[in-house]
Structure formats: structure tokens, C-alpha cells
Amino acid sequence: MVTDIQPWFIFQVTFHLTACAMCILSPHLITVDSDTDAVVNEGFKLGCISCKRRGEVPAEATVEWSFMPKGESEFTKIYSYEDLTSDISDERFYERLDWNGSKKTKDLQEGSIYIRNVTWNDTGTYRCIFNRTLIFTSFKFHNDTTKIVHLNVVPRRKALASILSEVMMYVTIIGLQVWLVVEMIYCYRKISVQGEEALRESAAEYLAIASESKENCAMVVVTE
């Protein structure tokens, strides 16, 4: 009886030990969320990171990106990276996608890509699939991990420094205009006061001349 169940028992133990080893050695997707707001007409990094728990285990990985536009229900393959070579498979992204992941290695830990010149049509859901193969002495283990990024394209926002500089510029312009108005009023009043004083002085001189003329005339009459 014991002899009959021994092979099955050994198989069960071997299976569970192997499964536990695979769980320990298998890669897992790091829970680091990618940014979700991209500014139109600027660049944006779609983040996707998948690291091994055991760095000493050799491995190879490929990355595949798919895109589902807003309002649609199916993903379309747009990009792949394998054997240090990238391929853009969707004409909507031709010459706009750059590899931004691990460099010069097949054991990829990061599969991020960079979108250049983001458009409104880039709004939607992106899916990153890591296909990794762990290479052991007597066997290979395949594992897939998936990362979903919901991308929202937003209008360009002005930087705080730019806003403050514009506010300061307008405040300076308004301040200069107020100062000019005040100076104009001051100069006008000063000119008016000087003009009135000049008129009074002219009137006084005129009266003095007139009075002197009358006195001269009176002296001439008396002499005669």
C-alpha cells in the first residue's frame, strides 16, 4: 500500500516545491504608476517596469505595447522590442515612438516608451506586456506581466514663473501709466501756476508803465 502511493506522493512534493520555487524566482510588476496626463504637442513617457526578484537568475525578455483609443473596445499592437531591436507597427505612431527602457541588454527590467509630439488622438488606454524567460540549468520558465496605463491628453499649462512674470509685467505697465498721468497732472498744474504768476506780473508791469506815463503827462502839462 505504501509502495503504491509513494510515486504519487513524490510527484506531489516535487510539483509543489517546483511551484514554490517558481513563485519566488518569477518576476513581478512593480507597483509604480505611470503618469496619466500628457500635454498636447509635448513629449510623454509611458512607464512600464518589471523586475526579477532574483537578479542572479539569467533571463531574456521582450516587450509589446498595444493601444486602445478612447471610445473603442479592442487593443491594437503599436510597438515591440525584442533582441535589442524595436518595431513600430501602427502608422499613427510612425516616427513618434522611442524606446525608453533598458539599454544594451536582453534581460529587460524596464520597457517604457516615449511618445513625441503628443496629439489629442493619443488619448486612450495603453497596455504593456512583458514576456520574460527565466533560464535555469535544466529548464526555462516563461512569465508574462501586464501593465495598463490610462492616458489623458490635456492642454498646455503655463508655468508658474511665466504667469508671475506676465502679472509683474502688467503691474509694471499699469504703474508706469499711473505715474505718467500723475506727472502730467503735476506738470499741468505747475505750468498753470507759473502762467498765472506771469500774467499777474505782466499786468503789474502794464499798470506800472501806465501809471508812469500818466505822471509824465501831468508833469508836461504843469510845465506848460
MIDRENPA-293390 format. One line per 3 residues: their letters; for each residue x, y, z of C-alpha. Coordinates in Angstrom, 1 decimal, always signed. Example, Ala and Ser with C-alpha at 12.3 -4.5 7.8 and 13.67 -1.06 7.14 Angstrom:
2
as) +12.3 -4.5 +7.8 ~ +13.7 -1.1 +7.1 .
end
This chain:
224
mvt) +0.0 +0.0 +0.0 ~ +2.8 +2.4 +1.0 ~ +4.7 +1.4 -2.1 .
diq) +1.7 +2.1 -4.4 ~ +1.3 +5.7 -3.2 ~ +5.0 +6.6 -2.9 .
pwf) +5.5 +7.7 -6.5 ~ +2.3 +9.9 -6.4 ~ +3.5 +11.4 -3.1 .
ifq) +6.9 +12.1 -4.5 ~ +5.3 +13.7 -7.6 ~ +3.1 +15.9 -5.4 .
vtf) +6.0 +17.1 -3.3 ~ +8.2 +17.7 -6.3 ~ +5.3 +19.7 -8.0 .
hlt) +4.7 +21.9 -5.0 ~ +8.4 +22.5 -4.4 ~ +8.8 +23.5 -8.1 .
aca) +5.8 +25.8 -8.0 ~ +7.1 +27.5 -4.8 ~ +10.5 +27.9 -6.4 .
mci) +8.9 +29.5 -9.5 ~ +6.8 +31.9 -7.4 ~ +9.9 +33.0 -5.6 .
lsp) +12.0 +33.3 -8.7 ~ +9.4 +34.6 -11.1 ~ +9.3 +38.3 -11.9 .
hli) +6.6 +40.6 -10.6 ~ +5.4 +44.0 -11.9 ~ +6.5 +46.8 -9.6 .
tvd) +3.5 +48.8 -8.4 ~ +4.7 +52.2 -9.7 ~ +2.0 +54.0 -11.5 .
sdt) +2.9 +55.8 -14.7 ~ +1.9 +59.4 -15.2 ~ -1.5 +59.7 -16.8 .
dav) -1.7 +63.3 -18.0 ~ +0.2 +64.1 -21.2 ~ +0.4 +67.7 -22.5 .
vne) -0.6 +68.2 -26.2 ~ +2.3 +68.9 -28.6 ~ +4.9 +67.8 -26.0 .
gfk) +6.6 +64.5 -25.2 ~ +5.4 +61.9 -22.7 ~ +6.9 +58.7 -21.2 .
lgc) +4.7 +55.7 -20.9 ~ +6.2 +53.8 -17.9 ~ +6.4 +50.1 -17.6 .
isc) +8.8 +48.3 -15.2 ~ +9.1 +44.6 -14.5 ~ +11.9 +43.5 -12.3 .
krr) +13.1 +40.0 -11.3 ~ +13.1 +39.0 -7.6 ~ +16.4 +37.2 -8.1 .
gev) +18.9 +39.2 -10.1 ~ +21.4 +36.3 -10.3 ~ +19.0 +34.2 -12.5 .
pae) +19.7 +34.9 -16.2 ~ +16.7 +35.8 -18.3 ~ +15.6 +37.3 -21.6 .
atv) +12.5 +39.5 -22.1 ~ +10.5 +41.1 -24.8 ~ +8.1 +44.0 -24.6 .
ews) +4.9 +44.6 -26.5 ~ +2.8 +47.8 -26.4 ~ -0.8 +48.0 -27.5 .
fmp) -3.2 +50.9 -27.7 ~ -7.0 +51.2 -27.4 ~ -8.3 +54.7 -28.4 .
kge) -10.9 +56.3 -26.2 ~ -14.4 +55.0 -27.2 ~ -13.1 +51.8 -28.7 .
sef) -13.1 +48.3 -27.3 ~ -10.1 +46.5 -28.8 ~ -6.4 +46.9 -28.5 .
tki) -4.1 +47.3 -31.5 ~ -0.4 +46.5 -31.4 ~ +1.7 +49.6 -31.8 .
ysy) +5.2 +48.8 -30.7 ~ +7.5 +45.8 -29.8 ~ +11.1 +45.5 -28.6 .
edl) +13.0 +42.2 -29.0 ~ +16.6 +41.3 -29.4 ~ +17.7 +44.9 -28.9 .
tsd) +15.5 +45.9 -31.9 ~ +12.4 +48.0 -31.8 ~ +9.5 +48.0 -34.3 .
isd) +6.6 +50.4 -34.7 ~ +3.6 +48.6 -36.1 ~ +1.0 +51.3 -36.2 .
erf) +1.2 +54.1 -38.7 ~ -0.4 +56.5 -36.2 ~ +2.8 +56.4 -34.2 .
yer) +5.4 +56.3 -37.0 ~ +8.5 +58.3 -36.1 ~ +6.8 +59.3 -32.8 .
ldw) +7.8 +56.4 -30.5 ~ +11.2 +55.9 -28.9 ~ +12.5 +53.1 -26.7 .
ngs) +13.0 +54.4 -23.2 ~ +13.6 +51.1 -21.4 ~ +16.7 +49.0 -20.5 .
kkt) +19.7 +49.6 -22.8 ~ +22.2 +47.1 -24.3 ~ +20.7 +44.0 -22.7 .
kdl) +18.2 +41.3 -23.4 ~ +17.4 +40.9 -19.7 ~ +15.0 +43.8 -19.7 .
qeg) +13.9 +45.4 -16.5 ~ +12.1 +48.4 -17.9 ~ +10.0 +48.5 -21.0 .
siy) +9.0 +52.2 -21.1 ~ +8.5 +54.0 -24.3 ~ +8.5 +57.8 -25.1 .
irn) +5.8 +59.5 -27.3 ~ +7.0 +62.5 -29.2 ~ +4.6 +65.3 -30.1 .
vtw) +1.5 +64.1 -28.3 ~ -1.8 +64.6 -30.1 ~ -5.4 +64.7 -28.9 .
ndt) -5.9 +61.3 -30.7 ~ -3.4 +59.7 -28.3 ~ -5.9 +59.7 -25.5 .
gty) -6.9 +56.2 -24.5 ~ -5.6 +53.0 -22.8 ~ -2.1 +51.6 -23.3 .
rci) -1.1 +48.0 -22.5 ~ +2.4 +46.9 -21.8 ~ +3.2 +43.2 -21.8 .
fnr) +6.5 +41.8 -20.5 ~ +7.3 +38.4 -21.9 ~ +10.2 +37.1 -19.8 .
tli) +12.0 +33.8 -19.9 ~ +14.0 +32.7 -16.9 ~ +16.9 +30.5 -17.9 .
fts) +17.8 +27.7 -15.4 ~ +20.3 +25.0 -15.8 ~ +17.9 +22.3 -16.8 .
fkf) +14.8 +24.2 -17.9 ~ +13.3 +27.5 -18.8 ~ +10.4 +29.3 -17.2 .
hnd) +8.1 +31.7 -19.1 ~ +6.2 +34.5 -17.4 ~ +4.1 +37.4 -18.6 .
ttk) +3.3 +40.6 -16.7 ~ +0.9 +43.3 -17.9 ~ +0.8 +47.0 -17.1 .
ivh) -2.2 +49.2 -18.1 ~ -1.8 +53.0 -18.5 ~ -4.9 +55.2 -19.0 .
lnv) -3.6 +58.3 -20.8 ~ -5.4 +61.6 -20.8 ~ -4.2 +64.4 -23.1 .
vpr) -4.6 +67.9 -21.6 ~ -3.9 +71.4 -23.0 ~ -0.6 +73.1 -22.3 .
rka) -0.4 +74.8 -19.0 ~ +1.7 +77.9 -18.4 ~ +4.4 +77.6 -15.9 .
las) +4.1 +79.4 -12.6 ~ +7.2 +81.5 -13.3 ~ +5.7 +82.5 -16.7 .
ils) +2.4 +83.5 -15.1 ~ +4.2 +85.6 -12.4 ~ +6.3 +87.3 -15.0 .
evm) +3.3 +88.2 -17.0 ~ +1.5 +89.5 -13.9 ~ +4.6 +91.6 -12.9 .
myv) +4.8 +93.0 -16.5 ~ +1.1 +94.1 -16.4 ~ +1.5 +95.6 -12.9 .
tii) +4.6 +97.5 -14.1 ~ +2.8 +98.8 -17.2 ~ -0.1 +99.9 -15.2 .
glq) +2.2 +101.5 -12.6 ~ +4.1 +103.4 -15.3 ~ +0.8 +104.6 -16.8 .
vwl) -0.4 +105.9 -13.4 ~ +3.0 +107.6 -12.8 ~ +2.8 +109.3 -16.2 .
vve) -0.7 +110.5 -15.5 ~ +0.3 +111.9 -12.1 ~ +3.4 +113.6 -13.7 .
miy) +1.2 +115.1 -16.4 ~ -1.2 +116.5 -13.9 ~ +1.6 +117.8 -11.8 .
cyr) +3.3 +119.5 -14.8 ~ +0.0 +120.9 -15.9 ~ -0.7 +122.4 -12.5 .
kis) +2.8 +123.8 -12.3 ~ +2.6 +125.4 -15.7 ~ -0.8 +126.8 -14.9 .
vqg) +0.5 +128.4 -11.7 ~ +3.5 +129.8 -13.5 ~ +1.3 +131.1 -16.2 .
eea) -1.0 +132.8 -13.7 ~ +2.1 +134.4 -12.0 ~ +3.4 +135.5 -15.3 .
lre) +0.0 +137.1 -16.1 ~ -0.1 +138.9 -12.8 ~ +3.5 +140.1 -13.3 .
saa) +2.7 +141.3 -16.8 ~ -0.5 +143.1 -15.5 ~ +1.5 +144.7 -12.7 .
eyl) +4.2 +145.9 -15.2 ~ +1.5 +147.2 -17.5 ~ -0.2 +149.1 -14.7 .
aia) +3.2 +150.5 -13.6 ~ +4.0 +151.6 -17.1 ~ +0.6 +153.2 -17.5 .
ses) +0.9 +155.0 -14.2 ~ +4.3 +156.3 -15.1 ~ +3.0 +157.5 -18.4 .
ken) +0.2 +159.4 -16.7 ~ +2.6 +161.0 -14.3 ~ +4.9 +162.1 -17.1 .
cam) +1.9 +163.6 -19.0 ~ +0.8 +165.5 -15.9 ~ +4.3 +166.9 -15.4 .
vvv) +4.3 +168.2 -19.0 ~ +1.0 +169.9 -18.6 ~ +2.1 +171.7 -15.4 .
te) +5.3 +172.9 -17.0 ~ +3.4 +174.5 -19.9 .
end
